[in-house]
C-alpha cells in the first residue's frame, strides 16, 4: 500500500496512528488495506501539495466523516429541482482554493450543502455551488458566503411556509408541488429584483 501511494511504510503507519486513514481490516497478524485507503492517501498527498498541514487535514477528515448520509441531506424521495454535484476534495479546492478550511467545511456540512459518499463529496445543488464559487471569485470570503446562506435559508423557509399555507388554506387539499413551485418562484424573483433595484438606487 505504501508503495502504491508513493510513501514510506513509516509514513503510512504515522498516518494511521494520527487517524488520517481508517484502520485496516485485520486477519490475525495480517493488515489488509484496500482502494478506499489508497484514495484517502492520494487525497492527503494532494492536500499537502496545496499547502494544508497534517493537523488541518486531520480536521478535514473528521469533518468529512461527520457528514450526514447523502440521502438524508439530499432528501431523496422528496420533490426537488436541484442537481447534486459529486466532487473530489481536489475539485472542491479548485472551486474555492485555500478557503476550503476545516471551519468552512464544517459550516457547509451543518448547512446541508455538503455530504460525503465514500471518498466523494456531494454538493446538494449545482446552482448553489456555482453561485458560491462566483461570489468567492468576486472577493467575498467563503465564510461570509456561508453565513449569508444561513440567513437566506431562514427567509426561504419562511417564504415556503407562506406559500404552502396559502394554498392549503384556500384549496383545502394537498399541495401540488408542480403547480406551487413556478408561482412561488415568480413572486419571490420579482420581489427580490425590485428590492435590489431599491437598494442599488439608495446605495
N, C-alpha and C positions, 0 to 999 in steps of 0.2 A: 504494500500500500504506500509506504514511504517513497519507494522508487517511482511508482506511478504518479504520485503527486509532486515529484521533484523536490522532496525534502529529505532530511535525515531521519533515521529511526528515533533518534533522541528528540528531535523536534516534534515528531508525531506523538511520542509519549508525553512531552511537555504540553502540547495542545489538549491531549486527553485529560491530563491532570488539572488543567485550567478550566475544563468544562467547555472548551471551544468546539469540541466534537462529541457526539454521544458515545457512550462506551460500546465496544464491540460485543458481538454475540460470542459467548464462551462455551466451548465443549471441552471439559476437563481443563487442561493447561493450554489449549489452543484458543486464540482470539481470532474471530472471523470479522473482517471488515468487508464492506460492500460498496456499491456505487453511490449510495447516499453519503457515506463517509468521504468518498473521493470528491463528490460535488461540493461538500462543505469545505474540504481542504483547498479546493481551487478557488472557492469564494473568499476564503481567508487570504489567500495569496493575492487575489485581485484587490481586496480592500487594503492590504498592506501597501501595495503598489500605489494606491491613491492617497496614501499618507495617513490612514487610520492607524491608531495604536492598538495593541493587543487588548488593553483594558476597554477601549471603545468597541472593539469587535466583540468582546465578551458581552458587553451591554446590549449590542445589536442582536446577538444570538439569543439572549434572554428575552428580548422584546419580540423577536420572531416567534419563539416557542410559546409565548403567552398570547399569540394571536388567536382570535376565535376561529371556529370552524368556518370554512369558506361558505358552506351552505347557510349557516346562521347569519353571516354578515350580508351575503347577497340576498337573503330572504327567498331562497329557491322555492318555487311553488307559488309565489306571490306575483301579481302582475307588475312588470317593470319595463321601462323603455331604455334602461341603461345597459350599455355593453361593457361587461367586465374586461379587464386587460391583464394578461399574465406577463410578469416581468421577472427577470433575474435581478439579483442585487446590483449587478453591474449596469443593467439597463435603467434601474431606478436612479442610480447615481448619474447616468447620462442626462436624465431629466432635471435633476436638482443639484448636481455637483457636490461640493463639500457641505451642503446644508442637510444632507442625509445623516443627521446626528441621532444618537440614541433618544434624546429628548423629543425631537421632531417625529421620529419613528413611533415612539410611544404615543404621542398625541394623535397621529394618524390612525393608529390601531384603536385608540379609545373612541375616535370619531366613527370608526367603522369604515374608513376609506380604504384601509389595507387589511388583508387577511393573508394567511400563509397556507400553502398547499405543497407539502414536501419541501423541496428546495426552491420552489417558485413563490413569488409574491403576487397576490391578486389585488389589483385596484378595482374598486366596485364600479367605477364609471369612467369611460374613456373621455367623456366631455369634461368631467371634473379634473381629471389628470391633465388634459390639455390646457384648461384654464389656469390651474395651479402653476404649472410649469411656465406658462406665458407671463403670469404675474411675477414670478421669481426672475424671469429674464428682464422684466421691466424694472427690477431693482427692489421689489418688495420682498423682505425676508420670509422664508418659508414658515418660520414660527408665527409671524404676523398673519400670513395667509391662513394657517390652520386655526388661529384664534378667531379670525373673522368667520371662518367656516362654521365654527361652533355657534356663533351668534346668528348666522344665516340659517342654520339648522333649526334654531328655536323659532324664528319667524316663519320659516317654511312649514314647520309642524302646525303652527297656529293657523296659517292660511289654509292648509289642507283640512284641518278640523272645521274651519269656517265653511268651506265649500261642501264637504261631505254632510255636515249638519244641515246646511241649506237644502240639499237635495232630499235628505231623509225626511225633513220636516214637511216639505211640500209635495213629495211623491208618495211618502208612506211605504215605500218598498226598498229593497236592497239597492245600493248604489251601483250603477253601471259604470265601471272604470273607463271603458272605451268612450263613453259619451262625456264623462266628467272631465277627463284629462284635458282635451283641447279647449273646453270652455274655461276651466280654471287657469290654464297656462296663458290663454289670450288676455284675460283680465290682468293677471299678475305682470305679464310682459308689458302691456300698455301702461299700467300704473307705474312700473319701475322706470320705463322710458321717460314718462312725464316728470317723475321725481328727479331723475338725473338731469333733465333739462333745467328744472328749477334750481337744483344745486349748482350747476355749472354757471347759470346766469348770476346767481348770488356770489359765486366764488371768483 
